[in-house]
Amino acid sequence: MKDKDRRILQKIIAYIDDIAQYASGFHGDSFLQDKKTMSACAFGILQIGELAKELSDDIQNQNPTIPWNGIKGLPMTTRISILRCFGTRLKRVCRN
């Protein structure tokens, strides 16, 4: 794995961990009513999308089960769903 890809994946994982910590304990409307938490999570998700755009094609092609295009380009609500489902896989990619 290229050093650049490793650094990008580590940053993505850090944002995933931050988002999980920020959103912990919130459910449904309580999350939507807490604008600070929502903004912090939204920022992290946007950063993840931007970072994913910088990953090499090699990393993306070696990990086809991660929906890279979705992470890079879909609306915020879709990115949240994708990251919930694939955060663990991203961590595994970085550790390899």
Residue pairs with C-beta under 8 A, 6 or more apart in sequence:
1 59
1 96
2 56
2 58
2 59
4 54
4 56
5 55
5 56
5 58
5 59
6 94
8 51
8 52
8 54
8 55
9 55
9 59
9 90
9 93
9 94
10 94
11 47
11 51
12 48
12 51
12 52
12 90
12 94
13 87
13 90
13 91
13 94
15 44
15 45
15 47
15 48
15 51
16 44
16 48
16 83
16 87
16 90
16 91
18 40
18 44
19 40
19 41
19 44
19 45
19 83
20 87
22 37
22 40
22 41
22 44
23 31
23 37
23 41
26 34
26 37
31 37
31 38
32 38
41 80
42 76
45 76
45 79
45 80
45 83
46 76
48 71
48 79
48 83
49 71
49 72
49 73
49 79
52 68
52 71
52 72
53 72
55 68
59 93
60 66
60 68
63 89
63 93
65 86
65 89
66 86
66 89
66 90
66 93
67 82
67 86
70 78
70 79
70 82
71 79
71 82
71 83
71 86
74 82
